[in-house]
Amino acid sequence: MNGVPGRTWAAARVGVLALLWGSTFLWIELALEGFSPVQVTLLRCALGAATLTVLLFSTGKRLPRGRATWKHIVVAAFFCNALPFGLFSVGQQTVDSGVAGALNATTPLWSVLIGLGIGTERGLRPVRLAGLLLGFAGTSLIFAPWQQSGLTSWGALAIVGAAASYAVGFTYMGHHLVGKGMPTLSLSAAQLMAATGLTALALPVGGLEPAHVAPTTLIAVTILGIFATGITFHLTYRIIADEGATNAATVGYLLPVVSVALGAIVLDEPFSLRVAAGMAVVLTGVSMTRRQKRTRITPPAKIPEAATHPADARHPWVHTSHD
């Protein structure tokens, strides 16, 4: 029974993260009514960084130290924050928020391809290869390049690029930042600080035009920065650190459901059966790529007590199947 509260809390964290992260695309859509893509990106990074910095110092923690650590943080901030945040804002100028969430679900597929490229994925079993192919087939169904009104546009391609950038960023974070003894709150606050600085460099390119601030856009960008960026990013870091990247990836199964539902209900976006079918195919493929080898636990052979040393019973035999 001791493990039940822990599992309940873990499930609650995943649910909250899915709702916050899935709503990101709604807030971006509303924020773009008054701000340019660069401005939206800068504001969400700055507000997220400010939120986590306040939490950081209120808990008595400090920012990471060391030039090498900050170099890794800057690289991670570029691929996991500044670049994908900017691409989502650019893409959603022409793509509905629900479709953006559906295309974002391809992130785990890109992670598998990156793993194959850098050698962390040592070959794919047939079921995972089929899942990879199925996932990209679902992406093609969402794009519908055979239709005159298909989503093959610079906006949709920007969103797919953002999903691929997330995969690069998460992989880099897993190799160089997570599990190195640094508090996740320190890392997430520092990374959003770095992302704010990186995005500020892009202000001369589309970020200096006058903003049209209205109550709706101001509320949207504030929620986007504080909750859908700051709190969400820290929760993602915590789940990766506590439960591993595989469990964190399960959030991706819920994001498109949240984004499509919010887009249809709040923004009155059209609900396309083709996009819904493509989303289902993508998520099926993703779930297949996340399947792990089954492990069989074989109890040790029974040994006569007279011939057994007490230490002999401490190590059960664990065999991993290769089928």
Secondary structure as the mmCIF struct_conf table of DSSP 4:
data_model
#
loop_
_struct_conf.conf_type_id
_struct_conf.id
_struct_conf.beg_label_comp_id
_struct_conf.beg_label_asym_id
_struct_conf.beg_label_seq_id
_struct_conf.end_label_comp_id
_struct_conf.end_label_asym_id
_struct_conf.end_label_seq_id
TURN_TY1_P TURN_TY1_P1 ASN A 2 ASN A 2
HELX_RH_AL_P HELX_RH_AL_P1 GLY A 3 GLY A 22
TURN_TY1_P TURN_TY1_P2 SER A 23 SER A 23
HELX_RH_AL_P HELX_RH_AL_P2 THR A 24 ALA A 31
TURN_TY1_P TURN_TY1_P3 LEU A 32 GLY A 34
BEND BEND1 PHE A 35 PHE A 35
HELX_RH_AL_P HELX_RH_AL_P3 PRO A 37 SER A 58
TURN_TY1_P TURN_TY1_P4 THR A 59 GLY A 60
HELX_RH_AL_P HELX_RH_AL_P4 ARG A 67 ALA A 77
HELX_RH_PI_P HELX_RH_PI_P1 PHE A 78 ALA A 82
HELX_RH_AL_P HELX_RH_AL_P5 LEU A 83 GLY A 91
TURN_TY1_P TURN_TY1_P5 GLN A 92 THR A 94
BEND BEND2 VAL A 95 VAL A 95
HELX_RH_AL_P HELX_RH_AL_P6 SER A 97 ASN A 104
TURN_TY1_P TURN_TY1_P6 ALA A 105 THR A 106
HELX_RH_AL_P HELX_RH_AL_P7 THR A 107 ILE A 118
TURN_TY1_P TURN_TY1_P7 GLY A 119 GLY A 119
BEND BEND3 THR A 120 GLU A 121
HELX_RH_AL_P HELX_RH_AL_P8 PRO A 126 PHE A 143
TURN_TY1_P TURN_TY1_P8 PRO A 145 TRP A 146
BEND BEND4 GLN A 147 GLN A 147
TURN_TY1_P TURN_TY1_P9 GLN A 148 SER A 149
BEND BEND5 LEU A 151 LEU A 151
BEND BEND6 SER A 153 SER A 153
HELX_RH_AL_P HELX_RH_AL_P9 TRP A 154 HIS A 176
TURN_TY1_P TURN_TY1_P10 LEU A 177 GLY A 179
BEND BEND7 LYS A 180 GLY A 181
HELX_RH_AL_P HELX_RH_AL_P10 THR A 184 ALA A 200
TURN_TY1_P TURN_TY1_P11 LEU A 201 GLY A 206
BEND BEND8 GLY A 207 GLU A 209
HELX_LH_PP_P HELX_LH_PP_P1 PRO A 210 ALA A 211
HELX_RH_AL_P HELX_RH_AL_P11 PRO A 215 GLY A 225
HELX_RH_PI_P HELX_RH_PI_P2 ILE A 226 ILE A 231
HELX_RH_AL_P HELX_RH_AL_P12 THR A 232 GLU A 243
HELX_RH_AL_P HELX_RH_AL_P13 ALA A 245 ALA A 249
HELX_RH_3T_P HELX_RH_3T_P1 THR A 250 TYR A 253
TURN_TY1_P TURN_TY1_P12 LEU A 254 LEU A 254
HELX_RH_AL_P HELX_RH_AL_P14 LEU A 255 VAL A 266
BEND BEND9 LEU A 267 LEU A 267
HELX_RH_AL_P HELX_RH_AL_P15 LEU A 273 THR A 289
TURN_TY1_P TURN_TY1_P13 ARG A 290 ARG A 290
HELX_LH_PP_P HELX_LH_PP_P2 ARG A 291 ARG A 294
STRN STRN1 THR A 295 THR A 298
HELX_LH_PP_P HELX_LH_PP_P3 PRO A 299 LYS A 302
HELX_RH_3T_P HELX_RH_3T_P2 GLU A 305 ALA A 307
HELX_RH_3T_P HELX_RH_3T_P3 PRO A 310 ALA A 313
BEND BEND10 ARG A 314 ARG A 314
STRN STRN2 TRP A 317 THR A 320
#
